Amino acid sequence: MSNARAKADTITFKVDAHLAEAMRGIENRSEFIRNAILAALDNTCPLCGGAGVLTPPQKEHWSQFSRTHHLAECAECHELHLCCEAEDPNA
C-alpha cells in the first residue's frame, strides 16, 4: 500500500523585525501563515490578480466593461460594488 498523502512543499520568506516581533506570540505560526495566505488568495481581485495594476490589455477590457457598468456604494455596508446598468432602469 502506497502513502496517499502528498509531500508538502516548504516555502520560506524573510520578514522585518517588526513583523517577526508581532508574530512571536502566535502558537502555530505555520498554520497562521497558511490560513492568512489562503484568505488573501480568496480575496484577490479577479481582474488584476492582486497586483493592484492592470496590464494594458486588462485596461482595455475594463474600459469596455465599464461602458455598461459602474461602481456604487452599498447603502448598508458602504463598500463599493459593481452595478450593471442593463439591470438598473434608473442608471
Secondary structure, 3 states (H helix, E strand, C coil): CCCCCCCCCCCCCCCCHHHHHHHCCCCCHHHHHHHHHHHHHHCCCCCCCCCCCCCHHHHHHHHHHCCCEEEEECCCCCCEEEEECCCCCCC
